Amino acid sequence: MDIAKILSKRYPGAEWTLSGDSYSGLTWLSEDIERPTLEELQLHWEDVQIEIATEAIRNQRLAAYREESDPIFFDYQRGEATEEEWLDAIQDIKDRYPYPVIEDES
């Protein structure tokens, strides 16, 4: 569990320091925001991991769109490529960089 990432994502206005990687190293500086318990942080960890993975995939896709599918789109606009070629390039990127699957807990 990465406490610093959880705190950054779930408590963005809070002030804190972390010495090491364990909860015992957490010094809570915010008086107006209640210090989360270790159990609360553990509950947030899975969602934070998914957010981090999703953000990484989004960035990979954006870079690939710029390098691969955008040039085909401009070719398509000029009549030098087909719409299908452009859409295939987009689908290829989505297939290469799939978003994490979020399992339904119900």
N, C-alpha and C positions, 0 to 999 in steps of 0.2 A: 504494500500500500504506500502510495506517495502522498504524505500528509501535506506537503507544500502545494502540490497541484490541486488537491481537494480544497484547501483553504483559499487558494487563488480563484478557483472557479465558483465555489459555493459561498464564500464570505469575502467578496471583492472589496468591500469598504472597510474591512477589519484590519487592524494593525497587530502584528505579531512577529515574533522571531522564532526560529527553529534551530536548535543546536543538535546536529546529527539528524537521524532519520526516524527517531522514535517519538511517540507521544510525550514521553517524559521530558523531552528537550523543548517542548512547546512553551513559550512564554507569551501569554495573552496580554496585549497592551490596550485593547479597545475596552473602554468602560461602558460604552453605549451598546455594544453588541456582546451577547452572552457567549462565553467560551464553549465551543462544542465539546461534547464528551468523545472519548475514543470510539464508543459504540456508534455515535452519530456519524463520525468520520467514516467508519467502516461501512455504514449503510450507503454513504454517498459514493464509495470507491468504484463500484461497478459502473454506475452511470457516468462518472468522470472518465473512466477508461474508454467507454464507448464514445463520449464526446471528443476525446483526444484522438482516437482512431478515425472518427468521422472527419475531423478537421484535417488530419494528415491526408486522407483519401481525397477530400475536396481540393486540397492544394495540389496533389498529384494530377487530378483531373484537369484543373485549371491550366497547369503548365502544359499538359498534353493537348488540350483544346487549342491553346495559343500556337503550339508548334505543329500540330497535325491537322486538326479539323478546320481551324480558321482559314488557313491558306486555301483549302479546298472550297470553303464557303465563298471566298472572294473569286476563285476560279468559276464557281457556279454562277455567281452574279454576272460575270463577264461572258458566260456561255461556254466556258472552257472545261467545265466538269458538269456532271449531272447532279441533281438533287439527291439521288440515291447514293452516289459516291460520298457526298457530304454526310448524309445521315448514317451511312455504313461506318464512316470514320468516327462519328460520335458514338455509335453503338460499340465499336471496337474499344474505345477508351473506357466506356462504362463497364464493359466485360473485363477489361484488364484491371480496373480499379473499382471493385465492388464495395459498396458501403457495408459496414458490419451488420450482421443480422441480429435484431433485437428480439429475443424470445419472449413470448407472451407468458406471463406468470399465472394467468387465470386457468 
